[in-house]
Amino acid sequence: MSGWLAPLAALDSAVRLATPLIFACLAGLWSERAGVVDIGLEGKMLAAAFAAAAIVAVVPNPWLGLLAGIVASVAFALVHGFATITWNGNQIVSGMALNFLAAGLTAVLGNAWFGQGGRTPQLAGEARFGEVALPLAGVADAVPFAGSFYAEVVSGHSLLVYAAFLLVPLTAFLMFRTRWGLRLRASGENPAAVETAGLSVARLRYSAVLVAGIFCGFGGAYLSIAQSAGFVPDMTAGKGYIALAALVFAKWRPWAALGACLLFGFLDAMALRLQGASLPGVGAIPVQAIQALPYILTVILLAGFIGRAVPPKASGAPYVKDRS
């Protein structure tokens, strides 16, 4: 591949790999802006990926799979909300418990239902979200760079990819331009003031947790019935944790979160392309080193390039209503 086509192919891969990160990062943004730390992004996406693939394996309809993924993720989100909002449990412990539960439950149910070691059957093309060719993509491909960028990077993705990118401005608008968003952010900054204004902190936080569950449902379904053709155990592979890192890197801002997710997606794409490459004096780079590259660079970026990241003041702290 010559000229500008090689970097365009890398960008195309970066967009695809960044999509589940965008869904999960926005989910974490909604939850944490309302005051609920969500370490369980990984578990919710994994549960959604399994539910989507399991339903589609029986009924080959990707929309039903997407709905099943959202339902599974929202169910996990409600458990997290019940533990942390209703019962004021430790948010970190609750999120990690959901991650472990999802990892074990999906493997056990997958093996019991399909007998393939936790995997679901390979999904046919009509059972998945296919690629969408945008208008004039074929004609634009003949135009150097700009047309090729449109044809190779912008066009040719599944509907869920475009949904992820559309959710960024929608999140920015709802979070920072509506009364509901203002109240959500207030519940993550000063919940006592919210209660004084006659609003329910618990209700606001539950609504944010539900939105996070829906977004994680999209991200999990994308992994199993759009990017891949079925579910495999632990297929999220730490994407929920990387999304949390991207959220911190973005300092809990939607547009910056998009940029951070694209950066991490590009690092992941480059890691895939570097497998099997050799360096002068070093030889072939071990596959394990290449696979660890995105995580290493994530730590480096978080440690040295973002400065001080200050989360919402009440994030992670249970709110106990003063009844005196």
N, C-alpha and C positions, 0 to 999 in steps of 0.2 A: 504494500500500500504506500503510495508516494504522495509528496506534496502535503496539502492541508488535510487530506482524507484520513491520515493516521491520527492526528489530534482530534479530529471530529469524531472518529470511532471511539476514542477514549472518553470524550465528553458524552457520547451517547450511552456508553456503559455507566458512566458516573451518574447520569440522570436515573437510569434504571435502578442502580444500587442505592441511590440516595432516597428513593421514594419511600421505602418502609421507615427510614430514619426520619423523614419529614412527618409522616403520620404520627410516629411515636413521640417525636420532639414536641409537636404541637399538643399532643395529649398531655405530656408532662407540663407544658406551659400553662394549660388551662387549670390543671389540678394544683400546681404549685402556686400560681397566682392567687388562687382562692385559699391557700394555706395548708394544702394537703400534699406532703411529699409522696411521690409515687415511684418507688423503687420497683414496683410490680409491673412496669411497662413490658418487660421481657415476658413475664408469665401470661399477661393478657394477650399479647401478640401470638404467643405459642398456642394458647387455647383457641384463639380465633383461626389460626392456620389449620389446626387439626379439624375443628368443627366444619370449616368451609370445605376442606378436601374430603372429609368423611361423607358429608351430605352430597357433594357433587359425584362421588364415586357410586352413589346409589341412584341419584336423580341428576342426570347430566345437564344441569342448568346453573351457570355461574352466578346468576342473580340470587338464586336460592342459597348457594354457597356463601355469597357475601352476607346475606341476611343471617345465616347460621353463625358466621364468624362474629358478626356484630352482637348477636344475642349472647354467645359464649363469653365474649369480652366484657359486655355490660354486666353479666352475672358475676364475673370475677371482680369487676369494679364495685358492684354493690356490696360484695363481701368485704372488700377493703374499706368502703365507706362505713359499713356497719361497725367494723372493728375499731376504726379510728375516729369517726365523727360521733356515732351514737354512744360507743363505750369508751371513747377517749384512749384507745390503745396506742401503743408505740407504732408510729407510721412506718419506720424503717423495718421493724420486725414483721409487721403485717405484709408489707410489700415483698420481702424476701420469702415469707411463707407461701405467698401466692406463686412466686417463681418456682419454688420447689414442688408445690402441688401440681402446677401445670406440667412441669417436666416429667413427673412420675405418672400423672393421670393420663396424659396423652399417649405415653409409651404403653401403658398397661391396656388402655381401651383399644388402641390401635392394634396391638397384638391379639387381643381377645376377639375383636370384630373381623379383622382381615387376615390374621395369621401370617403376617409378613414382617415379623420382628419390629412392630410398631409403625411400620410404613402403611400408607394407603395404596391402593392399586394405582398404576399409572393412568393419568387422566387423558382422555382423548381431546383433540383440538376444540371440538364444539362445546366441551365442558369447561373451557377456560376462557378468560377474557383475552381476546386476540388483539393484535396490533391494529391501530386505526390510522389510515392514511389521510392526512389533512388535505384540503383542497389545494390543487396546483403543485403538490409535492413532486410529482413526476416531472413536470415542466421546469420547476425551480432547480432540480438537481443538475441541470445543464449550465446553470449560472455559477461561475466560480465563486467559491467561498460563501458569500451571503446565501445564494440559492442552495448550495450544498449543506450549509448549516441548517437551513429550514428543513430540507429533505431528510438529513441524516440525524440531526439532534432534536429538532422540534417535532417533526412528524414521525409516525411509526411506532408509537407507544400505546399501551393499553389505556382504557378509560380511567383506570385507577391512578395512573401516573398524572394525568391531567387533573383529576380530582384533588390529588395531593397539592399540586401547585395552586389550584384555585382556593384551597382552604387557607392558604397563607393570608391573602388580602381579606378574606372573610373573617378570619380570626382577628386580624389587626383592627378591622372595622368594629366588630362586636365587642372586642375587649377594651378598645380605647375611644370609641365614638358612640357608645350606647349607655343608657342608664344601668342596664343589667351588667354590662362589663365593668362599669365604675363600682357597682356594689360588690361584684365578685372580687375585684382587686382590693377593695376596702376590707373585705373579710379576710384577706391574706396579709393585710398591713395592720389593721386596728379593729379586730372583731368586736371589742367592747363598744366602740363607737357605733358600729353597725347595729348592735343590739339596742343601744340607746336611741337610735333613730327608729326603732320599732320594727326592724327587719330580723329575719331568722338567719343566723350564721350557719346553722346546720343545713337549712334548706338551700342556701346559696352554695355551700360546699358540696352538697350532694349533687346539685345540678352540674357543677364543674367536674366532679368525678364521673358522672354519667357521660358528659361530652368526651372526657378522656377515654372512657370505655368504648364509645362509638369510633373514635379515631383509631384506637388500637385494633378494633375489629377490622377496619379498612386495611390497616397495615398488615395484619396477619393473613387476611384473605388474599392480599396481593402476593404475599410470599408463596402461597401454596397453589393458587389457581390462576395466577397471572405470570409471575416471574418463573415459577416452576410448574411442574405437571404432577403435583401430588405432595403429600406430607411425608417428611422424614423426621425422626426424633431429633429434638434440639435444633431444628432448622433455623431458628432465629439467631443462633450463634453469637449471642452477645449484643445484638443490635439494639435491644432496649437500653443496655448500659451505655452504649455509644451515643444513643439519642439523649440520654441524661447528660453526658459529657458535652454534647453539642448545645444543649439547653444552657448549661453553665457558661460555655464559651460565648454564647449569644447574649448572656446576661438577661435571660427571660424576656426577649423581644422577638416578635414574630418574623420580621424581615431578616434580622440578623440570624435567627434560627434557620431560615432557609439557606442563607449563605454558608453557615456552619455545616449543615447536612450535605450540601453540595460539595463542600471541601472534603468531608470525610468519605463521601461517595467516590470522589475522584481519587483519593488515596487508596481506597479499596480497589478501584478499577486498575490503578497503576500496579498494585500488588499482584493482581491476577496476571497482568501482562509481563511482569518481571519474572514470573516463575520459569525456571529453566534457563534464565539469562546467566552469562558469565562475566566476571569482572577481571581486568588485567591484573595478574599477580595473585588473584584470589581463586579464580576458577568458577565453577558453577555455584550459584547461591543456593543454600539449602532451602527447600520448600517451606520448612517451619519458620525460617527467618523472614521469608516473604510474607507468609500469612500473618505473622506478628507485627508487620510493619504498620498497618493502620492503628493498632492499639498503642504501639510505641510512640508514634507521632501524635496520637491523641493526648498521651500523658505529657509529652514535650510542649505541645501547644497550650494545654491547660496550665502547665507549671510556669511557662515563661512568657506568654504573649498576650494574655487577656487582662493582666493586672488583677485588681481585687474585684471579685464578683460577689455582689451583695444580694442574697435572695430576699424575697418578701419577708418582712419582719416577723410575722406570725407563722411562717411556713415551718412545718414540722412540729409545732407545739399544739397540743390539744386545747380546745377552748372550752372552759367550764364556766357556764353562765352564773354570774353572781346573783344569788337569790336573797341577799340580805336587804 
